């Protein structure tokens, strides 16, 4: 009788920006013979290295990384495409006899993989999106949400009216397929034994760490990186360029803000982003084992992970 193949493990590492995910992921990957699969949507884009805190060439030489530098800034990597590529990368790591580490701060992308979301594979329609964005700006987000409530009450109930991007996506899928997005969604958990760990620390020290990292990005040449992207023709309206650490430079390059004001805006927006990430992952989530990075060393976390994986 043929032996049944054991269920493959997947280690998931989450937490807000600047908390130390990169350092710990490298440590764990080296100690546990693993490879890193990025679940950070900011790392997809080539040429956007400093502002995204992308792993350095040296770090990527230490441990193989996947789903980093997979698109140009004017390309879109949607949730469905990411999920498909993530599963392929995870399965390839398993095939090499190694442990995949799904690492990132983009909560939606992590959940899509861990929970096995069924994501409608409907490519974006720029014209329709522009039309809906114009309507939202003219008539208000509530008006757009009311239209969604008529077409897909279940989706409207789940989506905050203030989240215009999600409302537009739901309307887009409904319009292009003729079926409510709520009828096309669901979950089909992947065939992995999943261990999720999260990193956290007190909010004010985390903000201070994020501020210091931003200062380091400026010193490392973030202004020049953004200038090269603009000169290459990448517009501010692109999802990649509208991201944290990039779009804040727009008024500076247009002569309407100082570099000091740009840095201040990046810091403020980063703090908002951290709060958003914390809400996504919710430290009270029982599926995630949380570690305070000030109170717990990488070696201690490694011991806990090893024990869990061997149990």
Buried (B, 14 or more C-beta within 10 A) or exposed (E): EEEEEEEBBBBBBBBBBBBBBBEBBBBBBEBBEBBBBBBBBBBBBBEBBBBBBBBEEEBBEBBBBBBBBBBBBBBEBBBBBBBEBBBEBBBBBBEEEBBBBBBBBBBBBBBBBBBBBBBBBBEBBEEBBEEBBEBBEEEEBEEBBBBBBEBBEBBBEEBEBEEBEBBBBBBBBBEBBEEBBBBBBEEEEBEBEBBBBBBBBEEEEBBEBBBEBBEEBBEEEBBEBBBEBBEEEBEBEBBBBEBBBBBBBBBBBEEEBEEEEBBBBBBEBBBEBBEEBBEBBEEEEEEBBBBEBEEBEBEEBBEBBEEBEEE
